[in-house]
Amino acid sequence: MNVLSAAPHYLELSELAARLKAGTASPVGVTHTLLERISRLDRSLNAYAIVTADDALAQAEVAEAEIKDGRYRGPLHGVPVAVKDLCWVEGHPTAAGMSIHRNFRPSENATVVHRLKEAGAIILGKLQLTEGAYSDHHPSITPPKNPWNLDYWPGISSSGAGAATAAGLCYGAIASDTGGSIRWPCGANGLTGLKPTWGRVSRHGVFELAATLDHVGPMARSARDCALLLAAIAGPDPKDPTALFDPVPDYAGLADEGVSGLRIGIDPGWNGDDVDPGVKTILSEAAEVFRSLGATIVKVACPDVTQAVADWTPNCAVEAAVAHEATYLPRKSEYGPVLASVVEDGRALSGTDYQKILIRRLELRGRMAALFGTIDLLLTPVHPFAPLSLETIKTLGTQPDLIFKLQRYTCPFNMTGNPAITLPGGCTDSGLPVAFQLVAAHLGEPTLLRAGTAFQDATAWHCRHPRA
């Protein structure tokens, strides 16, 4: 592990942007450096599903010429990023981690990809993921590895996005989160990740797992970086009627407003006995940092999420069955066992049982809204234990209690649609990163980014990175 390295591939996106604007860094040079790094390191990490090197270099040449000519588009101009391989990129395969889609080449870009390109970002390629963005990789795919320690879990489903960004193979990534798929990989790989409010970012051209649970958002090295990425991709979209029509704030500007006066809630019961001592220490230290910066720490009692965690799987299963309706029966034999099982479960659930889940979701959403009437942010773990080894992950199917603990701080906020940010907050004795989570009211992304930026200005956990 290294700390505070000046290596250019580990710069924050915002730092690189300043150099590109000033002309002290070159889009072509930076892109060449990252493509060489991908070629050298990704043989062991398997983070990329495909690398679009020729397109990336062509985009870099255009960006370099535009910047030199004074046609600067903004802070993503000339910055190499990557997208989870469920985002359509025109003319390039979008497999969504599935064997049946390996030859699918969309005729248009996903809205998020279109907006990245409009902002001048350079798309390096498509990042690997679990099958259909559910919980396991297709048997034909070699799963991505955690660059901090190859024997440890890289998180799911955005496994490649976490590995690539942490290893300096891109400056940020666009991913999705249906039950924790931005937050788990960020926690496992020492990154900052933002799950926006449901509908804040268009889902057009993003392969669907569960329509009402899927959130599209950024993964990067810092809250400032996430603010820049979110500013580019957020906003209404005629191609996605569920995208919110609320005006997009100046996320980057608001991120520097600090936390003075914010009320940050902590539930001692929810963050209590089942949370490992090391994670508790990280939560306590984070709270003290926020207190020292002017926030007020408030004890709260969160709504009970036990039923919501139990409901998440059948809710996701029904929506996955809808998403796979056209392909599952005719090509069932080509599905991996885990995704096939969840689709089967969704097909079997009764309409009345599904409706009960929807009613309970609305009730939980109302209780969470009431909670956020008393606080600005909620501080929780990402999960209540230290990083998981791959050996432990192999046993998840036989450990329902472990699955529940993994999901208890993430899935509820997909059920309610609340935005959440994951921030590196410490490390284990062996040097692996450990994170915490902040949650806000609907459309509370500016508050999350303010808090994340203030915390990272006062600490250096987000500056740590794997040795490579």
Secondary structure, 3 states (H helix, E strand, C coil): CEECCCCHHHCCHHHHHHHHHHCCCCHHHHHHHHHHHHHHHHHHHCCEEEECHHHHHHHHHHHHHHHHCCCCCCCCCCCEEEEECCECCCCCCCCCCCHHHCCCCCCCCCHHHHHHHHCCCEEEEEECCCHHHCCCCCCCCCCCCCCCCCCECCCCCCHHHHHHHHCCCCCCEEEEECCCCCHHHHHHHCCEEEECCCCCECCCCECCCCCCCCEEEEEECCHHHHHHHHHHHECCECCECCCCCCCCCCHHHHCCCCCCCCEEEECCCCCCCCCCHHHHHHHHHHHHHHHHCCCEEEECCCCCCHHHHHHHHHHHHHHHHHHCCCCCCCCHHHCCHHHHHHHHHHHHCCHHHHHHHHHHHHHHHHHHHHHCCCCCEEEEECCCCCCCEHHHHCCHHHCHHHHHHHHCCCHHHHHHCCCEEEEEEEECCCCCEEEEEEEECCCCHHHHHHHHHHHHHHCCHHHEECCC
